[in-house]
Amino acid sequence: MKVFGGKAVGLLGMPVFAVAALLFGAVGQLNAQGGPRYEGVASCAGSTCHGRAEGNGEVVRQDEIATWQEPSSASGSHSRAYAVLASPRGRQIAASLGLGPATSAPACLGCHSTYAPAARRGPRFQISDGVGCESCHGASSSWLAVHYAKPATHASNVRAGLTPLTDPQVRAGICLDCHFGSTKTGQFVTHSMMAAGHPRISFELDLFSALQQHHDANDDYVARKGRLDSVRLWAVGQAEAVRRSTDLYARPQFGIEGVFPEYYFYDCHSCHRTITDGPRRKLTFETNPGRPIPFGLAPYNDENIIMLSAVSQALAPGRAAAFDKASKGFHRAMGQGRKEAVTAAQRLRGEARALSDALAGRSYSGNDAFTVIASISDRSTSPRFTDYTGSAQAVMAVDTLLNALVREGRVTAGAAAGIRANINRAYAAVRTPESYDPARFRSALGQATRAIGALR
């Protein structure tokens, strides 16, 4: 956008309202053909848009493409997602599953690319771009030409079709599509895929947001879009993860694989441990008070359920009892049958949805992160850390919330660095599933949370 004689001017020197009128007229035709087009990363990569080598733009950084392409950082992981399909590991997985080339398999492209239907791909769209801008921000043909031009606002851009990632529930849904699974084509990692070599999927919204952040949350950003609260992001992310997990589990096309349950939903490392057949048994698990299941039954992966239970006690105590009752009922139903488990999953999904709404709608104070951290390791939550996945999620949450305290000025960077050794001991306790020891982890986590609490 340029300004000539005080008048906002958009493409081809035309007044912005004229550009908008032409554009939205075209959008109506596109919607009739199945929705707006995906225009591809190249449409965002101009040096006057998001393709600068240096982040010195007046309103936004304008080096967002460089961040997205960063080869040595987690911030560039989305741009590398397609390339890994051609790696030895990608080829082996596809060969084991009989998918043909992974680079053209819909089962892979749903998450390793912006997998747009062919009829909705613009001339500059390339599947080889990997997880591009439009995977998160939405198909851009309806908003690309007007989103930067006055009198455009964030609200008007959202009305034009831009995905409102400032809404934590929307953001969580977008991330969970690939970082847990969805009903869309190629967005569900099956146990068979994991058996073939696909890594286990994990999710944590605030951490993932920080790793992929390509903007400055400065005063201008806050004025345009509002302030994003890290505790809200983390808490809503946990609620939406439980909601997504139970929703997919309750669907027969996802929850059952032949005569067996779809083991993707279960706690991998509760079964994948050393197996011996000596004269003296060695139990490789502990009784978990949050899982009232029969002895020897594979437990549902409850890493997000444990975190949501902790956050409900801290930030939504009025809903905590109902959620915990539904959680235990879900685990208990696993020992009763598929029908009972589905009913219980739907009940737990409803409680998670209610918690998500409550956590998204409440106001947040500077002490909330301290309160949640304490809840994660208190007497009611700590005994539930009996398995690797839940424990890894817990230390990741504590570290994420400590970083939020630093960003918000509640804890100095020096003070956080001073207790880093405590955090690192907890991380060391979950460095690998093979070396995981529940008692050692609980002790390390308790030391870390007490050290953080002392900074309050």
N, C-alpha and C positions, 0 to 999 in steps of 0.2 A: 504494500500500500504506500502511496505517495500523497502528498498534500500540495495542491496547486491552487493559489488564490483562496486558501482557506477551505477548499472543497476536497473531501476525501475521494481519492481516485484509485480504482483497482486495476484489473487486467485490461490491457490494451488502451489505457487512459480513460476507460469508461467509468462513470460514477459507480460507487459501490452498490447502490440500490439497483442499478441497471444490471450489473453483473449478477447480483443475487437473484433478480427476477429471471434472467436467462437460465442461471444454473438450476434453480429450483423447478423451473419448467421442465428441464431435462430430467431432473430426478424423478418427477412423476412418471415419465416414460420408463425409466430404469426400474422403478418399483414394480411396474406392471410386468417387467421381464424377470422379476425375482429378487429385486433389491439393488442397492447402490453397488457400484463397481469397486474392486480393490485395485488401486492405481500403482501400487508397488513402492518400494523404498526409494527408487530413483526420483519419484515425484516429490519427495521431501528433502532431497539431498543437494539442492542448489546452494551456492555460497551466500545467497541473500536470504536463505531459509534456515535449514538445520544442518547444512553441510560445511560450515566453516571449520578451519583447522584449529582455531583458537576461540574459546568461549568468551567473546567480548561484545555480544549483542546488547542492544539498549534495553530490550524488554525480556527476552529469553536468551539463553546462552548462545544458541545457534551453532554449537558444536555437538549436538546430540547424536548425529550419525557417527562421529569419531568415537564417542563413548560407547555406542552400540557395537562398533566394530573392534573395540580394544582387544588385541589378541592375547594379552597376558593377564587379563583380569576377569573376574566373575561378571563384570558389567558387559563383557562382550560375548557371554555364553549364548545369548539368543541368536546372534549372527552366525555362530559356529554350529548351530543345531543341525542344519542340513548336512554339513560336511561330515559330521561323525557317522552318518549313515553309510558313507563309502569307506569308513575305516575298517580295519580287520575285524574288530568286535562287531560293528554293524553288519558286515557281510556274513559273519558267522551266525549271528542271531537270525537273520533273514533266511539263511540256508537251512538252519535247524527247523524253522517253522514252515518252510516251503513257500515263502512269500515272493520269491523272485528277487530282483534287485531291490534293496531297501530304499534306494533313491526314487523309486516310483511306486512303492507299496502304500496304498491308502492307510493301512494299519500303522505305518510309521509316520507318514506325512502329516497326519492330523495334529501332531505335536512338534515335529521337527521342521515345520515350515508354517507359513501362513497359508493354510490349505483351503484356498478359495475355490468354489466351483468354476469350472472352465468358462462357463457362460458369463461369469461376473468378473473376469480378469481384464484389466485395462491393458493397453499396448505396452506399457513399461513394467508390468508385473512379471516377476521371475520367481518360480518356486524355489530356485537355488539360493535366494536371499535368506532362507531360513525363517526364523521367527521374526518377522519384520514389524514395522511401526503399527500396521493395521491389525496385527494379532491382538494388540492391547487397546488401541485407540479406535478401532472400528473401520469398516470400509469407508474410504475417504471421498468418493466422488461427490457426495452430497455436501461436504463441508470444507474440502481442501482449498477451494478458491476464495472462500470468504472468512476463514477462521482467523486470519491475521489482519483483516482490514477493518478500520473504523466504519460503522459503530459496533462492530462485533464484540460480544462479551462471552465469557465462559458459558453463561446460561444460554445465549443464542446459539453458540456452537453445539451445545448438547442437544438443543431442539433440532438442529440441522443434522444430527446423527452421530456426533462425536461421543464416544463412550465416556460417561461421567466417572472417571477413576478416582475422583475425590470422595465419592461415596464408598465407604469401606466395604459394604456388602457387595456392591458391584465389582470393586477391585478384587475382592476375595473370589468371587465367582469366576472372573476371567482367569486368575492364576490357577485356581483349582481345576479348571478344564484340563490342564496338562499336568499339574503338580499333584493331582490325585486321580482325576478321571471324569469323564462326562458321557452322555448318551450320544454325542456327535461322532461322526466317522473318524476312526483312528485316534480316539482320545480315551482309551482305556488300556492299561497295562495288565495283561492277564498273568496268572501264575505260570502259564506255559512260556510266556515271554521272559519271565524272570528265570525260569529253568533253563532257557536258552542263553541267558547271560545278561539280560537287561537289569540295570541296577534298581534297587529298591527305591521307591518314591517317598519323599518326605516333603513337608510343607510348613512354612511359618511366614505369615504375611508381612510383618514389619521388617524382618530380616531380608526377605526377598525384595521388598520395596526399596530398602536401603542399598542393596547390591545393584539394583537396576536403575537407581535414581539418576536422571540426566538433567535435573533442573535445580536451581537454587531456590530454597524456600525463604526468599527475602521478603521485604515489606511489600514489594510490588506483587509477588506471587500471592501473598496472604490477602491483599486487597482484591485481587481478581478471583481467587478460588477458595479463600478461607484457609485456616490453619489445620493441618493434619496432626492429630495427636497420636503419638506412637503407641501408647497404652490402648487406645481405642482400636487402632489397626490390629495390634496383636490379639486383643481379646475377641474382636469380631471375627478375625481370621480363624481362631480356634473354634468358635461357634459354627461358622460356615463349613469348616472341615468336617465336623461331626454331622452336620446336616447333609452334606454331600455324600459322605460315606454311607450313612444309613439309608439315604434315598436310593443309591445304586444297589446296595445289598438287597433291598426289598424287591428289586425288579428281577424277575426270573431270568431274563436274558443276560444278566450280569452276576447274579448271586449263585447260580448253579452251573456246574460244568460236568455234564453227564450225570453219573450217579453220585458225584462228590460235590461238596460246596466249592465255590470259587475261592481258592486259598489265598488269592491276592489280598483279601480282606483280613486275613489272620496274622498273628504275630509270628513272623518268619522264624525268629531266633529262639522262640519257645520250643520249636521242634528241631530246627537245624543246629543241634549241639552234638557233642561227642557221644557216640553210642557204643557202649561196651556190653559184653555178655558174660561178665565174670561171676563168681559165686557170691559176691557181696555187691549189692546195688549201691549206686551213688546218685542220689536225686539231683537233678539239674534244674530244679525250679523251686520257688518258694510259694507257699499259699498266699494268695493276694486277696485282701479283704474287699476289694472292689469288684471281684470276679467270682460270684457264687456259682461255679461250674463244677461238674463231676470231675473226679480225679482222672488225669490223663487226657482230658479233652483239649484240643487245640484252642487257645484263647483268641478271641477277636482282638485285632490290633487297636488298643484303646489309648494310644499316646495322646491324641487330641481330646478324648473323653476325660482323661485325668486332668489335663490342663484346664479344660472348661469347668470341671468341678471345682478346681482351685479358684478360678477367676469368679465363678458365681458366688462362692462363699465370701470373697473379698469385695466384689463390686455390685452384685445383684443378690444379696442374701435372701430376699423374698422369694426367689425362684430356685435357690440352691437345693432345698429338700426335694422338690418335685423332680428336678433334674437327676439327682442322685438315685432316687427311687426308680426312675425310668431306666437309668443306666444299669443298675443291678438287675432290674427285671429283664433287660435285653440280654445280659450275660447268662442269667438263669435260664432263659428260654432256649439258649443254644443246646442245652441238654435235653430239651423236650421234643423238638422237631422243627422242620422248616416252616410250617404254618405258624406256629407259636412265635418263632424267631422273627418272622416278617411282621407280624402284628406288633411285637415289642419294638422292632426297628422303627416302625412308623410312629409309635408313641414317643420314642426317644428323639426322632427327627422333629416332631412337633415341639418338644421341650427345647431343643437346640435352636429352632427358629425363634421361639419366644425370647430366649436369652440373647440371640443375635440382635433382635429388634431393641431389646432393653439396653444392651451394651452400645449399640449404634446411636441410640437416642439420648443417653444420659450425658450430663456434663462431667468433665474430668478436672481433677485438682492435681497439684504438684506432688501430693503424697500417695497417689494411687499406685504408682509403680512400686514404692516401698511396701505397700499393703499387699499387693499381689505376690511380690517376691517372698514375703514372709509366709503367705498362704501356701506357696508351692512346696515348702519344706516343713510345714507344721505337722502336728501329730496325726491329723486326719488324712493328709496327702502322702507324706513320706513313706508309710508302709506299702503304698501301692507301687513303688518303684522296685519291682521285682524282675523286670525284663529290660532288655537293651533298648528297644525303641522308645518306650515311655521315658526312660532315663535320659536318652539323648535329647528328646524333645524338651525335657525339663531344664537341662543345663543351657541349651540354646535359648530358651525363654528367659532365664535369669540373666544371661549375658545381654540379650536384646534389650531387656528392661533397664539394665544398668546403663547401657549406651544411651537410652532415652533420657535417663536422669542427667547424664552429662550434657547431652544436646540442649536440654531445657534449663541448664544452669543450676539444677538442684544438687549436683555433685560435681566437684572440680575434676578436670582431667587428671591432675596429679593424685588426687585421692583415689580415683578409680584405678590408676596405674599401681597404686600402693597395695591394692588388694587383688591385683591380677593373678598372683600366685595361687590364691584360693580358687579363683575361677578355673585356672589351668589344671589344678588337681582334679576338679570335677570333670573337666574335659578328658583328662588322662584316663579316668575311670571308665569312659565310654569310647576310648580310642578305637577299639576293635570289638566285635561281638565275641571273639574267642577269649579275650582277656577280661571280659566284663564280670565283675563281682558285685552283686547287689549291695551287700553290707558296706563294702568299701566305697561304692558310689554314694550311698545315703550319707555316710560320714563326711565325704568330701563336699557334697552339696550343702549339707548343714553348715559346715565351716564357711562356705562361700556366702550363703544367705545371711548368716550372723554378721559377717564382716561388712556386708552391704548395709544391714540394718543399723550397724553402729555409726554409719555416716548420716543417718537421718537427722 
